[in-house]
Amino acid sequence: MHQEKALVWFRRDLRDHDHAALAAALAEAGSVYCAFVFDREILDALPTRCDRRVHFIRESLVELDAALRARGGGLIVCHGRAMKEIPALARELGVTAVYANRDYEPAAKRRDADVVAALAESGIAFADLKDQAIFDGDEVLTQAGKPFSVFTPYKNAWLKRLTAADHAVASADGHLAAIPPASIPTLAEIGFVESDLQTVGILPGMSGARQLWDEFRAGRLERYGALRDFPAIKGVSYLSVHLRFGTISIRELVRTALASEAATWLNELIWRDFYFMILDRFPQVVTAAFKPEYDTIRWDDWPEGLAAWQQGRTGYPLVDAAMRQLNFSGWMHNRLRMVVASFLCKDLGVDWRLGERYFADQLNDFDLSANNGGWQWAASSGCDAQPYFRIFNPVTQSENFDPEGRFIRRYVPELARVPDKYIHAPWRMGRLEQEALGIVIGRDYPAPIVDHAAARERTLARYAVVKRRD
């Protein structure tokens, strides 16, 4: 076996350490090649040729290639359709097996099935490993042997099952096959242009992940539970884009969370596994409500309302600040993701799928499982979602989580001079006070697009079709 050659297909796991597929290949084959495909099935469908995520991947590949070369190997980078490129490369290299880490998205599962079939025609094996989740498949089930649909019992079962082996470092010694020196394709060569990664402070690659992780672990991890809900405070890890593309290992984060007894942080990592499981087991959630009865809701066709929400022009300062943060940076604080999602569905009455789609285009850390799970949670249509009658009040949320309006003033600078007393609801200022400050509501900043109290009543009526009757 050890004289045989293998190919490791990197996807959303752009690191050379604590990597399940790489470790398995090195342990089982005599010589291991490494490859990545800029997959045109994905890239050609993107709405713009300037995409931070593609830029992030490209820069992370440069670092990954350098790390592999330091170990005697290197990274082969292709541009085409993965379902054709990987089998062709495997045949060309004469490998007996292709190793990859599992992906749970329906499109990725279809792609992998096509690759497996093409490889089998040439007598080449395919091994898929668990790497981006701690548990997957049938590893965490209810006592009845079914997938969980409620988070807390899933979390309890997850924790009960967890052993040190589940988060151990995936490492193995072995031989990486040397490949001729070759430069990673430029963005231009794959049809893209450079983005503003540096401007918005995103550091790609394993080194970028390491810097953020070291900062968070040293100064904020133990205070995460107390700080995480306040967008004006540097309280979260900012690691989401690195987790999305695997420039850091989920096992390392779980190991540290357990060692630090950081239960709130660990809870968020378990949510991530939960949403992977939901997408894997219930792929219909991509287009439909997890709870089918919620697809009977009639949403408003209100393109002007959707556009105002997208542009941060709703007249509700916290909502607008959050949407402008997203549009500027490609990132949004998690508390605000809940606030703006609730606002779109339950204040504006717009279908959650339209918000989910906008996030999918804008988020640097877009991950189908978590994005879909979060939107269905906010719309009350998902597994273990908030009850339909729980409707975030955007003013109260603002008062609770940005009490001095620091976050609002950063992203809605036209409100900079508004006193704290009115920053959460500036329309409550008198006209004379507005004019004295030079911020007239309806002229310099939008009036509220809806009245929250009235919108709440409309939402309760809208959701009456799914109201459970005992």
C-alpha positions as CSV (number, residue, x, y, z in Angstrom):
1,M,0.0,0.0,0.0
2,H,2.8,2.4,0.9
3,Q,4.2,2.3,-2.6
4,E,0.9,3.7,-4.0
5,K,0.2,7.3,-4.8
6,A,-2.7,9.4,-3.6
7,L,-4.2,12.8,-4.3
8,V,-5.6,15.1,-1.6
9,W,-8.3,17.4,-3.0
10,F,-8.4,20.6,-0.9
11,R,-11.8,22.4,-0.9
12,R,-12.9,24.4,2.2
13,D,-9.9,23.3,4.3
14,L,-7.0,25.5,3.2
15,R,-4.4,24.5,5.7
16,D,-1.6,21.9,5.9
17,H,-2.0,21.0,9.6
18,D,-4.7,19.2,11.6
19,H,-6.3,18.2,8.3
20,A,-8.2,14.9,8.2
21,A,-7.8,14.1,4.5
22,L,-4.2,15.0,4.3
23,A,-3.4,13.0,7.5
24,A,-5.2,9.9,6.2
25,A,-3.5,10.1,2.8
26,L,0.0,10.5,4.3
27,A,-0.7,7.5,6.6
28,E,-1.9,5.2,3.9
29,A,0.0,6.1,0.7
30,G,3.7,6.2,-0.2
31,S,3.5,9.5,-2.0
32,V,0.8,12.2,-1.8
33,Y,-0.1,15.0,-4.3
34,C,-2.2,18.0,-3.3
35,A,-4.6,19.9,-5.5
36,F,-7.2,22.6,-5.5
37,V,-9.8,23.5,-8.2
38,F,-11.1,26.9,-8.8
39,D,-14.5,25.4,-9.7
40,R,-16.3,27.1,-12.5
41,E,-19.6,25.6,-11.4
42,I,-19.3,27.9,-8.4
43,L,-17.3,30.9,-9.8
44,D,-19.3,31.4,-13.0
45,A,-22.5,31.8,-11.0
46,L,-21.2,34.6,-8.8
47,P,-22.9,38.0,-9.4
48,T,-19.7,40.0,-9.7
49,R,-16.1,39.5,-10.8
50,C,-14.9,41.4,-7.7
51,D,-15.5,39.0,-4.9
52,R,-13.6,39.1,-1.6
53,R,-14.2,35.4,-1.1
54,V,-12.4,34.5,-4.3
55,H,-9.6,36.9,-3.4
56,F,-9.4,35.4,0.1
57,I,-9.2,31.9,-1.4
58,R,-6.5,32.9,-3.9
59,E,-4.3,34.5,-1.2
60,S,-4.8,31.6,1.1
61,L,-3.7,29.2,-1.6
62,V,-0.4,31.1,-2.0
63,E,0.3,30.5,1.7
64,L,-0.9,26.9,1.5
65,D,1.4,26.2,-1.5
66,A,4.4,27.7,0.4
67,A,3.6,25.5,3.5
68,L,3.4,22.4,1.4
69,R,6.6,23.2,-0.5
70,A,8.4,23.6,2.8
71,R,7.4,20.0,3.4
72,G,8.7,18.8,0.1
73,G,5.4,19.0,-1.9
74,G,3.4,21.8,-3.4
75,L,-0.1,22.6,-4.6
76,I,-1.5,21.9,-8.1
77,V,-4.1,24.5,-8.9
78,C,-6.6,23.9,-11.7
79,H,-9.4,26.2,-13.1
80,G,-12.3,24.4,-14.6
81,R,-15.2,22.1,-13.5
82,A,-14.1,20.0,-10.5
83,M,-16.1,17.0,-11.6
84,K,-13.9,16.8,-14.7
85,E,-10.6,18.2,-13.4
86,I,-10.1,15.9,-10.4
87,P,-10.7,12.6,-12.3
88,A,-8.4,13.8,-15.1
89,L,-5.7,14.9,-12.7
90,A,-6.0,11.6,-10.8
91,R,-5.5,9.6,-14.0
92,E,-2.6,11.8,-15.1
93,L,-0.8,11.4,-11.8
94,G,-1.4,7.7,-11.7
95,V,-2.9,7.8,-8.2
96,T,-4.9,4.9,-6.7
97,A,-7.0,7.0,-4.4
98,V,-8.4,10.6,-4.0
99,Y,-8.9,11.9,-0.5
100,A,-11.1,14.8,0.4
101,N,-12.9,16.2,3.4
102,R,-16.7,15.9,3.5
103,D,-18.9,18.8,2.4
104,Y,-22.6,18.8,3.5
105,E,-24.1,21.1,0.9
106,P,-26.5,19.5,-1.6
107,A,-24.6,20.8,-4.7
108,A,-21.2,19.7,-3.2
109,K,-22.7,16.2,-2.5
110,R,-23.9,15.9,-6.1
111,R,-20.5,17.1,-7.4
112,D,-18.7,14.5,-5.2
113,A,-21.0,11.7,-6.4
114,D,-20.1,12.6,-10.0
115,V,-16.4,12.6,-9.2
116,V,-16.7,9.2,-7.4
117,A,-18.4,7.7,-10.4
118,A,-15.8,9.1,-12.8
119,L,-12.9,7.9,-10.6
120,A,-14.5,4.4,-10.3
121,E,-14.4,4.1,-14.1
122,S,-10.7,4.3,-13.9
123,G,-10.4,2.0,-10.9
124,I,-9.5,4.9,-8.5
125,A,-10.9,4.9,-5.0
126,F,-12.4,8.0,-3.2
127,A,-12.1,8.5,0.5
128,D,-14.1,11.3,2.2
129,L,-13.1,12.3,5.8
130,K,-14.9,14.2,8.5
131,D,-13.0,17.5,9.0
132,Q,-15.2,20.6,9.2
133,A,-17.5,19.2,11.8
134,I,-16.8,17.4,15.1
135,F,-19.7,15.0,14.6
136,D,-21.6,14.2,11.4
137,G,-23.7,11.4,9.8
138,D,-25.3,9.1,12.4
139,E,-22.9,10.1,15.2
140,V,-25.4,12.2,17.2
141,L,-29.0,10.9,17.0
142,T,-32.0,10.9,19.3
143,Q,-32.8,7.8,21.4
144,A,-35.2,6.9,18.6
145,G,-32.3,6.9,16.2
146,K,-33.3,9.9,14.3
147,P,-31.7,13.3,13.6
148,F,-32.4,16.0,16.2
149,S,-34.5,19.0,15.3
150,V,-34.1,20.9,18.5
151,F,-30.7,22.4,19.5
152,T,-30.5,21.9,23.3
153,P,-31.1,18.1,23.3
154,Y,-28.7,17.9,20.4
155,K,-26.1,19.9,22.3
156,N,-26.5,17.7,25.4
157,A,-26.1,14.5,23.3
158,W,-23.1,16.1,21.5
159,L,-21.4,16.9,24.8
160,K,-22.2,13.5,26.2
161,R,-20.7,11.7,23.3
162,L,-17.5,13.9,23.1
163,T,-14.2,12.3,23.9
164,A,-10.6,13.6,23.5
165,A,-10.3,11.5,20.3
166,D,-13.1,13.6,18.6
167,H,-11.0,16.7,18.8
168,A,-7.5,15.3,18.6
169,V,-5.0,16.7,16.1
170,A,-5.3,15.0,12.7
171,S,-1.6,14.5,11.8
172,A,0.6,11.9,10.2
173,D,4.1,11.7,8.9
174,G,4.5,10.8,5.2
175,H,5.9,11.8,1.9
176,L,4.5,14.7,-0.1
177,A,5.2,14.3,-3.8
178,A,7.4,17.1,-5.2
179,I,5.9,19.0,-8.1
180,P,7.6,21.5,-10.4
181,P,7.6,25.1,-9.4
182,A,4.4,26.8,-10.6
183,S,2.7,30.0,-9.6
184,I,-0.8,30.1,-8.3
185,P,-3.1,31.5,-11.0
186,T,-3.7,35.3,-10.6
187,L,-7.2,36.6,-10.1
188,A,-7.1,37.9,-13.6
189,E,-6.3,34.5,-14.9
190,I,-9.5,33.0,-13.5
191,G,-11.6,36.0,-14.6
192,F,-11.7,38.1,-11.4
193,V,-10.3,41.4,-10.2
194,E,-8.7,42.3,-6.8
195,S,-11.1,43.3,-4.0
196,D,-10.6,45.5,-1.0
197,L,-9.6,42.7,1.4
198,Q,-6.8,44.8,3.0
199,T,-9.0,47.9,3.2
200,V,-11.6,46.1,5.3
201,G,-8.9,44.4,7.4
202,I,-9.2,40.8,6.3
203,L,-6.0,38.8,6.6
204,P,-6.3,35.6,4.6
205,G,-4.6,32.3,5.0
206,M,-3.4,30.3,8.0
207,S,-1.4,33.2,9.3
208,G,-4.4,35.5,9.2
209,A,-6.4,32.9,11.2
210,R,-3.6,32.5,13.6
211,Q,-3.3,36.2,14.3
212,L,-7.1,36.5,15.0
213,W,-7.2,33.3,17.1
214,D,-4.2,34.4,19.2
215,E,-5.7,37.8,19.9
216,F,-9.1,36.3,20.8
217,R,-7.7,33.5,23.0
218,A,-5.4,35.8,24.9
219,G,-7.8,38.7,25.6
220,R,-11.4,37.9,24.9
221,L,-12.3,34.2,24.9
222,E,-13.1,34.1,28.7
223,R,-15.2,37.3,28.4
224,Y,-17.0,36.2,25.2
225,G,-20.2,35.4,27.0
226,A,-20.3,38.9,28.5
227,L,-19.2,40.9,25.4
228,R,-20.5,39.0,22.4
229,D,-23.9,40.9,22.1
230,F,-22.5,44.4,21.8
231,P,-21.5,45.4,18.3
232,A,-19.5,48.5,19.3
233,I,-17.2,46.4,21.5
234,K,-14.5,44.1,20.1
235,G,-16.0,41.0,21.8
236,V,-16.2,38.2,19.2
237,S,-13.5,36.2,17.4
238,Y,-13.9,37.4,13.8
239,L,-12.9,33.9,12.8
240,S,-16.0,33.1,10.7
241,V,-14.4,33.5,7.3
242,H,-11.4,31.4,8.4
243,L,-13.7,28.7,9.6
244,R,-15.7,28.9,6.4
245,F,-12.6,28.2,4.3
246,G,-10.8,26.0,6.8
247,T,-7.7,28.1,7.3
248,I,-8.1,27.1,11.0
249,S,-9.2,23.7,12.4
250,I,-12.5,23.4,14.2
251,R,-10.9,20.8,16.4
252,E,-8.3,23.3,17.6
253,L,-11.1,25.7,18.6
254,V,-13.0,23.0,20.4
255,R,-9.9,21.9,22.3
256,T,-9.2,25.4,23.5
257,A,-12.9,26.1,24.4
258,L,-12.9,22.9,26.6
259,A,-9.6,23.7,28.2
260,S,-10.7,27.3,28.9
261,E,-14.1,26.2,30.1
262,A,-15.5,28.7,27.7
263,A,-19.1,27.2,27.6
264,T,-20.7,30.1,25.6
265,W,-18.1,30.0,22.9
266,L,-18.3,26.2,22.7
267,N,-22.1,26.5,22.4
268,E,-21.6,28.6,19.2
269,L,-19.3,25.9,17.8
270,I,-21.9,23.2,18.5
271,W,-24.6,25.3,16.7
272,R,-22.3,25.2,13.7
273,D,-22.3,21.3,13.8
274,F,-26.1,21.4,14.3
275,Y,-26.7,23.4,11.2
276,F,-24.4,21.2,9.2
277,M,-26.4,18.2,10.3
278,I,-29.7,19.9,9.5
279,L,-28.5,20.7,5.9
280,D,-27.1,17.2,5.5
281,R,-30.2,15.5,6.7
282,F,-32.9,17.9,5.5
283,P,-31.6,19.4,2.2
284,Q,-35.1,20.7,1.4
285,V,-34.4,23.6,3.7
286,V,-32.3,25.2,0.9
287,T,-35.6,26.3,-0.8
288,A,-38.3,25.5,1.6
289,A,-39.2,26.0,5.3
290,F,-38.0,23.3,7.7
291,K,-41.5,23.4,9.0
292,P,-43.6,22.9,5.9
293,E,-46.7,24.7,7.3
294,Y,-44.6,27.9,7.2
295,D,-44.5,27.8,3.4
296,T,-48.3,28.7,3.5
297,I,-47.4,32.2,4.8
298,R,-48.1,34.9,2.2
299,W,-45.3,37.4,2.1
300,D,-45.5,41.0,0.8
301,D,-44.2,41.8,-2.6
302,W,-42.4,45.0,-1.6
303,P,-39.3,45.7,-3.7
304,E,-38.9,49.2,-2.3
305,G,-39.0,47.9,1.2
306,L,-36.4,45.2,0.4
307,A,-34.2,47.8,-1.3
308,A,-34.4,50.2,1.7
309,W,-33.4,47.3,4.0
310,Q,-30.5,46.3,1.7
311,Q,-29.2,49.9,1.5
312,G,-29.5,50.7,5.2
313,R,-32.3,53.3,4.6
314,T,-35.1,52.0,6.8
315,G,-35.2,54.8,9.3
316,Y,-34.3,52.5,12.2
317,P,-30.7,53.4,13.1
318,L,-29.5,50.0,14.4
319,V,-30.9,48.1,11.4
320,D,-29.4,50.7,9.0
321,A,-26.0,50.6,10.7
322,A,-25.9,46.8,10.6
323,M,-26.8,46.8,6.9
324,R,-24.2,49.4,6.1
325,Q,-21.6,47.5,8.0
326,L,-22.4,44.5,5.8
327,N,-22.3,46.5,2.6
328,F,-19.0,48.1,3.5
329,S,-17.1,45.1,5.0
330,G,-18.9,41.9,4.0
331,W,-19.3,41.1,7.7
332,M,-22.0,41.6,10.3
333,H,-22.1,41.1,14.0
334,N,-24.1,38.0,15.0
335,R,-26.6,39.9,17.2
336,L,-27.3,42.3,14.4
337,R,-27.8,39.4,11.9
338,M,-30.7,38.4,14.1
339,V,-32.0,41.9,14.4
340,V,-32.0,42.7,10.7
341,A,-33.4,39.3,9.7
342,S,-36.3,39.7,12.1
343,F,-36.9,43.2,10.8
344,L,-37.1,42.1,7.2
345,C,-39.5,39.2,7.9
346,K,-41.5,40.6,10.7
347,D,-41.5,44.3,10.3
348,L,-41.4,44.6,6.5
349,G,-43.2,41.3,5.8
350,V,-40.7,40.3,3.1
351,D,-39.9,36.6,2.4
352,W,-36.9,35.4,4.4
353,R,-35.4,33.8,1.3
354,L,-34.8,37.3,-0.2
355,G,-32.8,38.3,2.8
356,E,-30.9,35.0,2.9
357,R,-30.0,35.5,-0.8
358,Y,-28.7,39.0,-0.1
359,F,-26.6,37.7,2.7
360,A,-25.3,34.9,0.5
361,D,-24.0,37.5,-2.0
362,Q,-22.6,39.9,0.6
363,L,-21.1,37.9,3.4
364,N,-17.4,37.0,3.3
365,D,-18.2,34.1,5.6
366,F,-21.2,32.9,3.7
367,D,-21.9,29.3,4.7
368,L,-25.1,27.8,3.3
369,S,-25.9,25.8,6.5
370,A,-25.5,28.6,9.0
371,N,-27.0,31.3,6.8
372,N,-30.1,29.2,6.0
373,G,-30.3,28.1,9.7
374,G,-30.1,31.7,10.9
375,W,-32.7,33.1,8.5
376,Q,-35.1,30.3,9.2
377,W,-34.6,30.8,12.9
378,A,-35.5,34.5,12.5
379,A,-38.5,33.7,10.3
380,S,-39.7,31.1,12.8
381,S,-39.8,28.6,10.0
382,G,-36.7,26.6,10.9
383,C,-35.8,23.9,13.4
384,D,-35.8,25.1,17.0
385,A,-36.6,28.6,15.8
386,Q,-37.9,31.5,17.9
387,P,-41.7,31.4,18.2
388,Y,-43.5,33.3,15.5
389,F,-44.9,35.7,18.1
390,R,-41.4,36.7,19.2
391,I,-40.7,39.8,17.2
392,F,-37.6,41.8,17.9
393,N,-38.3,45.5,18.6
394,P,-35.5,47.3,16.7
395,V,-35.5,50.3,19.1
396,T,-35.3,48.1,22.2
397,Q,-32.6,46.0,20.7
398,S,-30.7,49.2,19.9
399,E,-31.1,50.5,23.5
400,N,-30.0,47.2,25.0
401,F,-27.0,46.4,22.8
402,D,-25.7,49.8,21.6
403,P,-26.8,51.9,24.6
404,E,-24.6,54.9,23.8
405,G,-25.1,54.6,20.0
406,R,-21.4,54.1,19.3
407,F,-22.0,51.5,16.7
408,I,-24.8,53.5,15.1
409,R,-22.7,56.7,14.8
410,R,-19.9,54.7,13.2
411,Y,-22.0,53.5,10.3
412,V,-24.7,56.1,10.1
413,P,-22.6,59.2,10.4
414,E,-25.4,61.5,9.5
415,L,-26.8,60.8,13.1
416,A,-23.4,61.6,14.8
417,R,-24.8,64.7,16.5
418,V,-28.0,63.2,17.7
419,P,-28.1,63.0,21.5
420,D,-28.0,59.6,23.2
421,K,-31.6,60.2,24.3
422,Y,-32.8,60.1,20.7
423,I,-30.1,58.1,18.8
424,H,-32.2,54.9,18.8
425,A,-35.4,56.6,17.6
426,P,-34.4,60.0,16.1
427,W,-37.9,60.7,14.8
428,R,-38.9,61.3,18.4
429,M,-37.0,64.6,18.4
430,G,-39.0,67.7,17.9
431,R,-38.7,69.6,14.6
432,L,-36.9,72.5,16.1
433,E,-34.3,70.2,17.7
434,Q,-33.8,68.4,14.4
435,E,-33.2,71.7,12.6
436,A,-30.8,72.9,15.2
437,L,-28.8,69.7,14.8
438,G,-29.0,69.8,11.0
439,I,-30.6,66.4,10.8
440,V,-34.2,66.7,9.7
441,I,-35.9,63.3,9.7
442,G,-37.3,62.6,6.2
443,R,-34.7,64.9,4.6
444,D,-31.3,64.1,6.0
445,Y,-32.1,60.6,7.4
446,P,-35.2,58.5,6.4
447,A,-38.3,58.5,8.5
448,P,-39.2,55.0,9.7
449,I,-40.3,52.9,6.8
450,V,-42.9,51.2,9.0
451,D,-44.4,51.7,12.4
452,H,-43.1,48.8,14.5
453,A,-46.2,48.4,16.6
454,A,-48.5,48.3,13.6
455,A,-46.0,46.0,11.7
456,R,-46.1,43.6,14.7
457,E,-49.9,43.3,14.5
458,R,-49.7,42.6,10.8
459,T,-47.1,39.9,11.4
460,L,-49.2,38.2,14.1
461,A,-52.1,38.1,11.5
462,R,-49.8,36.9,8.8
463,Y,-48.5,34.0,10.9
464,A,-52.0,33.1,12.0
465,V,-52.0,30.4,9.3
466,V,-49.5,28.4,11.2
467,K,-50.7,29.1,14.7
468,R,-50.8,25.9,16.6
469,R,-54.1,25.0,18.2
470,D,-54.1,22.8,21.3
